[in-house]
Amino acid sequence: MKKAQADAERAWEILVALVMETRGDWRRKVNEVSGLPFSRVRALRRLEGEPRTLSDLAYAMSVDAPAATVVVNDLEARGLVKRKAHPENRRSKLVMLTAEGRRIVDAVNNIDDKPPVELTRLSAKDLAELRRIVETMAPND
């Protein structure tokens, strides 16, 4: 089991480095298109599918509730989200995209997001195998 754990840790280290070191250009494009700090775009994208409570949004963004509140307050001041009463919990509010917030999310989703060159250098067989493996790890949405 020690070898498997070491292999998992090394694979994770490589995957994280690959993603973290190759996203700079895309993030700059996101900033140019949206005019927003990336943290605000992250929040908007997490509201894309449906409204969320502030605590759900905080969890989805991996931040605490006060940090999520700061983000939502800023987005609300910009007219990109709005709060509405939760239909089942009067003590809670739902945060949802406005039409302008939706426009920004759509614009960000249309930014070309090419894979890093390290992936394009793999053979077709290796890419197919990598995709097969990664798809087995993907969350079931």
N, C-alpha and C positions, 0 to 999 in steps of 0.2 A: 504494500500500500504506500510505502514511502516514495517509491519511484513514481507512482501515479500522481501523488500529491505534488512532487517536485515538477513533473511534467505539466500539470495543471497550472501551477504557479508561474512557470516559465512561459507557457502559452499565453496566459493572461497578461503578463508583463509585456510581451511583444505586441499583443493586440491593442492594449491601452496606449503604448508608445506610438504605434502606427496611427491610431485615430487621433490622438492628441497632437501629434507633430505634423499632421497633414490637413488640419481643418482651418488653418489661419486664413487662407484665401477665401474660402466659403464664408467664414464669419465676417470678413471685411465686406464682402458683397452683401451679406444680410444687413449689415450696418448701413451701407450706402442706400440700399433699397428702402429700408424701413425708417432710417433716421433715428433709430432707437438703440440703447445699450442692449447687448445680447441677452442680459437677464430678463429684460422686458419682452423680448421676442420669445424666449423660452416659455414665459407665462402665457403669452397669446397662443402659442402652438398647443399648449396643454389644455386650452379652452376650446380648441377647434372642434372637437367632437360633440361636446355638450357642456352646459353650464356646470360649474363645480362649486362646492362650498369652499370657503377660504381655507379651512383645514385640509380638505382634499387637494386643493391646489398646492398648498405648502408641502404636503407629502409628495405629490407628483414632481415637485421641483427640488425635493431634498433640501428644503430650508425650513426654519422654524416659522411659527405663525406670525410673529412680529415682522420678520423679513418679508413674508408674503403680503402682509398688510401694507408695507411701504411700497411694494411693487404694484399692488392693486390700486392704491391711492394715486400713484403716479399715472398709471394707465387710465384710470377713471378721469383724472384731471385733463388728460390728453384726448378724451372722448373715444377711447378705444375699447373700454369695457364699461359695463354698468352692473349695479347690484340690484337684485330684486328679492322680494320675500320668498323664502323657501315654502313650497306648497304644503309640506308635511311637518315642518318644524319651525314654529313661529320665532324661535330664538336664533335662528340661523338665516343667513342670506346666501343666495346663489350669485356667483360672478359669471357674467356671460359676455361674449363679444358683441360689440356694436357693428353696424355695417362697415364703418371705417376700420375697426379692428379686424374684421373678416377680410377686407381688401388687403391689409398688410400681410396677414397670414397667407393669403392666396399668392401675393407677390413673392413672398419668401419661399413658398413651396415651388414656385416656378424658376427659382435660381438653379442653374445647372450645377449639379453636385457629382462631378466625375470621381471615379475611384482613384486612389493614389497610384502613382506609377509603379509602386512595388507590387500591386495586384496585377496590373496589366502586363507585367513581365512574366507572370506564371504561364505555364502551358495550358492549353484548353483542358486537358485531362486534369491537371492540378486544380484549375479554377472550378471545374465541375465537382471535384471531390471536396474542395473547400466549401463551396456553396451547399453541398449536401450536408456536411457536418454542421455548418452554421445554422442552417434551417432547422436542424434537430434541436438546437439550443434556443431558438427564437420563442418569445412568449406567445402563448395562444390567445390572441385577442378576440 
